C-alpha cells in the first residue's frame, strides 16, 4: 500500500471517529436539553404540592396539639439536596421525580392521620349532638304522652319534625364553638338527632 493510500485510510478513520464523537455529543446534548425541559415543567407542580403539604402539616400539628414542625431546610439538608442534583439535568430530573414520589408518600401518611383524627372527632361531636338529641326526644315523648290515645302519633310526629332539626342546628352551632377548627360531621349529627325522633314515631304507631 502506498503512502498516499495509507494517509487516506487514516484520514477516513479519523473522520469516522470524529463523526461518532459528534453524534454522541449531539445525542447527549439533546438528552440533557430534554431532561432540562422536563425538569422545568415538573418543578412548579412539585413546588405547589410542597406548599399545600406544608399547610396541611401545620394544620395537622395544630389539631393534634403539637408544636409546629420546622419546614425550612437546614445546612445538612441543603448540602444533601445540592449533592443530589450534581451531574447534569438528567440527574436533577431524577432527583425531582424522587422528591415527587416522597411527596406522594407524605400525602398518604397525612391522609391516614386525617382519617384517624376524623374518627376521634366524630366521637367528640357525638358528645354534643347526643345530649341535645336526647333532650328533644324526651320533650317529644312528653308531648305525645299528654295527648289522647288517638293523637299521640300525630303530636309525636309534629314535635319530631320541629325538635329534631332544632337539636341538630343547636349541636352544629355548639360544635363550631367548642371545636372551631375541627370538622362538624354534619351527617353524623343529623342522624343522631333525627333517627331517635323517627324511631319514637314508629314505636308509637306500632304500639
C-alpha angles and dihedrals in degrees: 000000000000124000090249092055091047092050091048092051091049090049092051091048092050091047091051092049090048091050090050091051090047092051092047091049091049092049091048092049091048091050092049091047091050092048091048092051091048091049091051090051095048099041097076090051093051091045091051092049091049090052092051091046091052089054091049091048092052091046092048091049090050093050091047092050092241127136114266113268122246105251100174113095117244128219093275093052092047091051092049091049092050091051091048093060097042110116107056139287095311092057091045091051091051091050090048092052090048088053089052090052090050089052089054091053092048091048089054092051091049091048090054090049091050091050092051091046091049091054094052090044090055090058091049091049091051088060085064100038094041100063092045091050090049092050091050091049093051091051090047092052092044092053091046090049091054092054124084123268093263096047102045095096092047095050092043091053093047093048091046092052090052104035101040095058089044090052091049093047092049091048092048092053093044093050089053090053097045096040104024096171099038130089113268094214092219094182092055091046093050091051093047091052102037102038096064091049092052091045091052091053091049093049092049090048092052096042 
